[in-house]
Amino acid sequence: MTAPDTQSADQSPAQRYARYRARTAGNGPALLDFQTLYDFELDRFQIEACRALEGGSGVLVAAPTGSGKTIVGEFAVHLALAAGAKCFYTTPIKALSNQKYADLVRRYGPGKVGLLTGDNSVNGEAPIVVMTTEVLRNMLYAGSSTLGGLAFVVMDEVHYLADRFRGAVWEEVIIHVPDSVRIVALSATVSNAEEFGEWLQAVRGDTAVIVDEHRPVPLFQHMLVGTRLYDLFVETGKGKDRQGRLNPQLQRMAVEEVRRAKVNQGRRTGHRRAPRPQRFRPPPRPDVISRLDRAGLLPAITFIFSRAGCDAAVQQCLQAGLRLTSKEEAEEIRAHVELRTADIPRDDLRVLGYGDFLAGLERGVAAHHAGMLPTFKEIVEELFERGLIRAVFATETLALGVNMPARTVVIEKLDKWNGEAHVNLTPGEYTQLTGRAGRRGIDVEGHAVVVWNPSVDPMSAAGLAGARTYPLNSSFRPSYNMAVNLVGAVGAERARNLLEESFAQFQADRAVVGLARQVRKNEDALAGYAKAADCELGDFMEYAAMRRALSDREAVASRERSQNRRAEAAKSLERLRPGDVILVPSGRRSGVAVVLDAGVGRRSDGPAPLVLTASRSVQRLSVQDFPRAVEPVGRVRVPKSFSPRNPQDRRDLAATLRAKVPDDAAERRRRRDTPAVDDAEIGRLRAELRAHPVHACPDREDHARWAERYFRLERDTEQLRRRVEGRSQVIARTFDRVCAVLEQLGYLEGDTVTDEGRRLGRIYNELDLLTAESLREGLWETLEPAELAACVSALVFESRQSDEAAPPRVPSGRVRDALEAMVRLWRELSDVERDHQVSFLREPDLGLAWTAHRWASGDDLDEVLIDAGLTAGDFVRAVKQLLDLLGQVADAAPEGSRVRTTARRAMDAMRRGVVAYSSVT
């Protein structure tokens, strides 16, 4: 919801009305009626987008976080209701769907609004239905009757199509929604909104692209050095020449802090040794919050890229005695929390850390991350929205989640762990995080604070803060489920053409245009180079090609000689014995040496003799030290008592070595092998080259330089041509390979989807093909509900632990046998994929099998969580995903299959306790 324009605050009602009429001139009746629902004026970009919708166009709105994009989506709802049609409002996550559902119910009443998220199904035939994007995709493939009368689809947070795991769903929906439906795409500010808009126009027809880069609440950037707060930028110049630059005082302070830290680390105490340098310690988190409180910058969200770090921050605030609430507010918080948790058993609350959770809330501080119980997260969101929570410590998932803006956003570090390595924040991620700062209608300005540490260069922070946008890149690729559903709906050829309409192919084609343009430029340059190489005595390009052929052949012959020499050298080293005197031919180890140990079998790349040189150095040599075969030039006796570590032993043996080696050893060392006789091909090419008429040209080398430029550019141009070919029809080629896999396995027969294929079409999971194959092979037919839950969990769970972790515990007996069969089946499918040059199936993860089995068997929550090593939030989310796939398995299992009943019984057994009363995932 947007706030009144501050420029009109001091105007009279008559002046404001006149200004309002001027701004809304040309608006249709639906828009004029819609504006009466709000007690503020719409912004220009909102009016422009609503006008386009009322005029019959689709729209793409790209604007900063908190600017009021959802107003345009709500206008689509208004238009649908006015026309007696339907509007689907899609969101990327279930939490957002629940929140939007509640907002629309408050406005239009529960009778007109429905909710479909997989977990919840409320009034699904209502004229307004809020749903996750996956639900709409599944409805489109199933040809659901609920699509009847659909006029608008609002796609909130459409920039999610860049998500590499779920992004394809957005493109599937945009491509397959009926042409009569208008798309309302709402996106964060991206740098290529026009490109995305062009694609929407290509696949959806008339689409207005509305980009607004104005942030309704100004955002001020700061850096906290110790407990001192500095502006990140200072303004210079006046009027139009005014610009922001990095605060020089901040730079000086950062440099001084680093210098002071080094001085402190280098100081000595009264002890003889200097103490170990102390690591930099950032200001305590309670001190940071107190500093913000004194500056009037609360409420604040502090982003910590670690769940454990968020929980630790709350504990630190409690231990420091930080209190941000009054007694009355604490009582109000307790009452709200007790009401929201009334249905949770007391024993479960104890297991979930309810006491510490409540203690933090009563003091105005809380954590927010995916490891928390969903109900707890909802409580934090609700209390924060009511202004009762002043400080939240959150992971970056909050930036992509529910509407939870603050006055200030604090970022502790400018890098994070992505599961594989520490990586720097991107400008897009920084923009997404700081976009939470500034509550429209509440704050006149927002604040972003970066906490300084020695690894944070103020210039880096300024670079992130100055980059306001980031590109939207498609992550689309065909899947097995998508293939069978598309072929079943429109046939293989039409499906192929539809996929060619994806944003991924659109972006690839645009890149191809640039590459093709470069190819044409190169071809023009090639013609110029060829002309510059012209010779009046003959065809110089032909002559140059002969020179290149000769050079290539000589290089091959040289490599072959080198390889032969290396092989001969390796064999000669194998023949060495302790006491042999050899000549090391080159390098820093060159000279006379005596073999101490032949080193045969020590390395995989060949013998590695240990030698003593005449300079008394003991070295381990390798084949690389000998470009040619080596033969002993003498022998010396190595005493049995000789020790390479004893200096006297080394001196005595080196003296013996120098006395034993004949005087002509140096001459032997300088001797070179007899040059190899050139092969017949090289002789023939040289003869032809000398016989060519151009060979006698006095300007031959000038021509040769132009010819060499020609050949280099020709090589680069050929690489560009291959890149063009590789990008053209890349999506269609991948689709063809996917279909080839499905045909080999019997899911497709040309344009016909088999019975097995139709079952695969009901499974929407990353391991869809493995799930379908497990059903077809009957791997689960004899399992009981808890056993089936354990096996199916391997298809949805992905461990957060590294590959080096101990093997997961799995139930014995039928579960172990079934899981082993699933892994074998995965290997067989991987071989099929490799034959067709695709790779979609990851290995089943057995990390949840034991936990799922215990929960489905009725074990208590505390025992299950302790044994699983999972947080409550991770546990609930994993079980919800498992329930979703079990439902798909029940629907997809063949008629008469025992798995149908077993899957539903497993769902009933697992939908209890924290899983049952957690409303979102």
Rosetta blueprint (number, residue, H / E / L):
1 M L
2 T L
3 A L
4 P L
5 D L
6 T H
7 Q H
8 S H
9 A L
10 D L
11 Q L
12 S L
13 P H
14 A H
15 Q H
16 R H
17 Y H
18 A H
19 R H
20 Y H
21 R H
22 A H
23 R H
24 T L
25 A L
26 G L
27 N L
28 G L
29 P H
30 A H
31 L H
32 L H
33 D H
34 F H
35 Q H
36 T L
37 L L
38 Y L
39 D L
40 F L
41 E L
42 L L
43 D L
44 R H
45 F H
46 Q H
47 I H
48 E H
49 A H
50 C H
51 R H
52 A H
53 L H
54 E H
55 G L
56 G L
57 S L
58 G E
59 V E
60 L E
61 V E
62 A E
63 A L
64 P L
65 T L
66 G L
67 S L
68 G L
69 K L
70 T H
71 I H
72 V H
73 G H
74 E H
75 F H
76 A H
77 V H
78 H H
79 L H
80 A H
81 L H
82 A H
83 A H
84 G L
85 A L
86 K E
87 C E
88 F E
89 Y E
90 T E
91 T E
92 P L
93 I L
94 K H
95 A H
96 L H
97 S H
98 N H
99 Q H
100 K H
101 Y H
102 A H
103 D H
104 L H
105 V H
106 R H
107 R H
108 Y H
109 G L
110 P H
111 G H
112 K H
113 V E
114 G E
115 L E
116 L E
117 T L
118 G L
119 D L
120 N L
121 S E
122 V E
123 N L
124 G L
125 E L
126 A L
127 P L
128 I E
129 V E
130 V E
131 M E
132 T E
133 T H
134 E H
135 V H
136 L H
137 R H
138 N H
139 M H
140 L H
141 Y H
142 A H
143 G L
144 S L
145 S H
146 T H
147 L H
148 G L
149 G L
150 L E
151 A E
152 F E
153 V E
154 V E
155 M E
156 D L
157 E L
158 V H
159 H H
160 Y H
161 L H
162 A H
163 D L
164 R L
165 F L
166 R L
167 G L
168 A H
169 V H
170 W H
171 E H
172 E H
173 V H
174 I H
175 I H
176 H H
177 V L
178 P L
179 D L
180 S L
181 V L
182 R E
183 I E
184 V E
185 A E
186 L E
187 S E
188 A L
189 T L
190 V L
191 S L
192 N L
193 A H
194 E H
195 E H
196 F H
197 G H
198 E H
199 W H
200 L H
201 Q H
202 A H
203 V H
204 R H
205 G L
206 D L
207 T E
208 A E
209 V E
210 I E
211 V E
212 D L
213 E L
214 H L
215 R L
216 P L
217 V L
218 P L
219 L E
220 F E
221 Q E
222 H E
223 M E
224 L E
225 V E
226 G L
227 T L
228 R E
229 L E
230 Y E
231 D E
232 L L
233 F E
234 V E
235 E E
236 T E
237 G L
238 K L
239 G H
240 K H
241 D H
242 R L
243 Q E
244 G E
245 R E
246 L E
247 N L
248 P H
249 Q H
250 L H
251 Q H
252 R H
253 M H
254 A H
255 V H
256 E H
257 E H
258 V H
259 R H
260 R H
261 A H
262 K H
263 V H
264 N H
265 Q H
266 G H
267 R L
268 R L
269 T L
270 G L
271 H L
272 R L
273 R L
274 A L
275 P L
276 R L
277 P L
278 Q L
279 R L
280 F L
281 R L
282 P L
283 P L
284 P L
285 R H
286 P H
287 D H
288 V H
289 I H
290 S H
291 R H
292 L H
293 D H
294 R H
295 A L
296 G L
297 L L
298 L L
299 P L
300 A E
301 I E
302 T E
303 F E
304 I L
305 F L
306 S L
307 R H
308 A H
309 G H
310 C H
311 D H
312 A H
313 A H
314 V H
315 Q H
316 Q H
317 C H
318 L H
319 Q H
320 A L
321 G L
322 L L
323 R L
324 L L
325 T L
326 S L
327 K H
328 E H
329 E H
330 A H
331 E H
332 E H
333 I H
334 R H
335 A H
336 H H
337 V H
338 E H
339 L H
340 R H
341 T L
342 A L
343 D L
344 I L
345 P L
346 R H
347 D H
348 D H
349 L H
350 R H
351 V H
352 L L
353 G L
354 Y H
355 G H
356 D H
357 F H
358 L H
359 A H
360 G H
361 L H
362 E H
363 R L
364 G L
365 V E
366 A E
367 A E
368 H E
369 H L
370 A L
371 G L
372 M L
373 L L
374 P H
375 T H
376 F H
377 K H
378 E H
379 I H
380 V H
381 E H
382 E H
383 L H
384 F H
385 E H
386 R L
387 G L
388 L L
389 I L
390 R L
391 A E
392 V E
393 F E
394 A E
395 T L
396 E H
397 T H
398 L H
399 A H
400 L H
401 G L
402 V L
403 N L
404 M L
405 P L
406 A E
407 R L
408 T E
409 V E
410 V E
411 I E
412 E L
413 K L
414 L L
415 D E
416 K E
417 W E
418 N L
419 G L
420 E L
421 A L
422 H E
423 V E
424 N E
425 L L
426 T L
427 P H
428 G H
429 E H
430 Y H
431 T H
432 Q H
433 L H
434 T H
435 G L
436 R L
437 A E
438 G L
439 R L
440 R L
441 G L
442 I L
443 D L
444 V L
445 E L
446 G E
447 H E
448 A E
449 V E
450 V E
451 V E
452 W L
453 N L
454 P L
455 S L
456 V L
457 D L
458 P H
459 M H
460 S H
461 A H
462 A H
463 G H
464 L H
465 A H
466 G H
467 A L
468 R L
469 T L
470 Y L
471 P L
472 L L
473 N L
474 S L
475 S L
476 F L
477 R L
478 P L
479 S L
480 Y H
481 N H
482 M H
483 A H
484 V H
485 N H
486 L H
487 V H
488 G H
489 A H
490 V H
491 G L
492 A H
493 E H
494 R H
495 A H
496 R H
497 N H
498 L H
499 L H
500 E L
501 E L
502 S L
503 F H
504 A H
505 Q H
506 F H
507 Q H
508 A H
509 D H
510 R H
511 A H
512 V H
513 V H
514 G H
515 L H
516 A H
517 R H
518 Q H
519 V H
520 R H
521 K H
522 N H
523 E H
524 D H
525 A H
526 L H
527 A H
528 G H
529 Y H
530 A H
531 K H
532 A H
533 A L
534 D L
535 C E
536 E L
537 L L
538 G E
539 D L
540 F H
541 M H
542 E H
543 Y H
544 A H
545 A H
546 M H
547 R H
548 R H
549 A H
550 L H
551 S H
552 D H
553 R H
554 E H
555 A H
556 V H
557 A H
558 S H
559 R H
560 E H
561 R H
562 S H
563 Q H
564 N H
565 R H
566 R H
567 A H
568 E H
569 A H
570 A H
571 K H
572 S H
573 L H
574 E H
575 R L
576 L L
577 R L
578 P L
579 G L
580 D E
581 V E
582 I E
583 L E
584 V E
585 P L
586 S L
587 G L
588 R L
589 R L
590 S L
591 G E
592 V E
593 A E
594 V E
595 V E
596 L E
597 D E
598 A L
599 G L
600 V L
601 G L
602 R L
603 R E
604 S L
605 D L
606 G E
607 P L
608 A L
609 P L
610 L E
611 V E
612 L E
613 T E
614 A L
615 S L
616 R L
617 S L
618 V E
619 Q E
620 R E
621 L L
622 S L
623 V H
624 Q H
625 D H
626 F L
627 P L
628 R L
629 A L
630 V L
631 E L
632 P L
633 V L
634 G E
635 R E
636 V L
637 R L
638 V L
639 P L
640 K L
641 S L
642 F L
643 S L
644 P L
645 R L
646 N L
647 P H
648 Q H
649 D H
650 R H
651 R H
652 D H
653 L H
654 A H
655 A H
656 T H
657 L H
658 R H
659 A H
660 K H
661 V L
662 P L
663 D L
664 D L
665 A H
666 A H
667 E H
668 R H
669 R H
670 R H
671 R L
672 R L
673 D L
674 T L
675 P L
676 A L
677 V L
678 D L
679 D L
680 A H
681 E H
682 I H
683 G H
684 R H
685 L H
686 R H
687 A H
688 E H
689 L H
690 R H
691 A H
692 H L
693 P H
694 V H
695 H H
696 A H
697 C L
698 P L
699 D L
700 R H
701 E H
702 D H
703 H H
704 A H
705 R H
706 W H
707 A H
708 E H
709 R H
710 Y H
711 F H
712 R H
713 L H
714 E H
715 R H
716 D H
717 T H
718 E H
719 Q H
720 L H
721 R H
722 R H
723 R H
724 V H
725 E H
726 G H
727 R H
728 S L
729 Q L
730 V H
731 I H
732 A H
733 R H
734 T H
735 F H
736 D H
737 R H
738 V H
739 C H
740 A H
741 V H
742 L H
743 E H
744 Q H
745 L H
746 G L
747 Y L
748 L E
749 E E
750 G L
751 D L
752 T E
753 V E
754 T L
755 D H
756 E H
757 G H
758 R H
759 R H
760 L H
761 G L
762 R L
763 I L
764 Y L
765 N L
766 E L
767 L L
768 D H
769 L H
770 L H
771 T H
772 A H
773 E H
774 S H
775 L H
776 R H
777 E L
778 G L
779 L L
780 W L
781 E L
782 T L
783 L L
784 E L
785 P H
786 A H
787 E H
788 L H
789 A H
790 A H
791 C H
792 V H
793 S H
794 A L
795 L L
796 V L
797 F L
798 E L
799 S L
800 R L
801 Q L
802 S L
803 D L
804 E L
805 A L
806 A L
807 P L
808 P L
809 R L
810 V L
811 P L
812 S L
813 G L
814 R H
815 V H
816 R H
817 D H
818 A H
819 L H
820 E H
821 A H
822 M H
823 V H
824 R H
825 L H
826 W H
827 R H
828 E H
829 L H
830 S H
831 D H
832 V H
833 E H
834 R H
835 D H
836 H L
837 Q L
838 V L
839 S L
840 F L
841 L L
842 R L
843 E L
844 P L
845 D L
846 L H
847 G H
848 L H
849 A H
850 W H
851 T H
852 A H
853 H H
854 R H
855 W H
856 A H
857 S L
858 G L
859 D L
860 D L
861 L H
862 D H
863 E H
864 V H
865 L H
866 I H
867 D H
868 A H
869 G L
870 L L
871 T L
872 A H
873 G H
874 D H
875 F H
876 V H
877 R H
878 A H
879 V H
880 K H
881 Q H
882 L H
883 L H
884 D H
885 L H
886 L H
887 G H
888 Q H
889 V H
890 A H
891 D H
892 A H
893 A L
894 P L
895 E L
896 G L
897 S L
898 R H
899 V H
900 R H
901 T H
902 T H
903 A H
904 R H
905 R H
906 A H
907 M H
908 D H
909 A H
910 M H
911 R L
912 R L
913 G H
914 V H
915 V H
916 A H
917 Y L
918 S L
919 S L
920 V L
921 T L
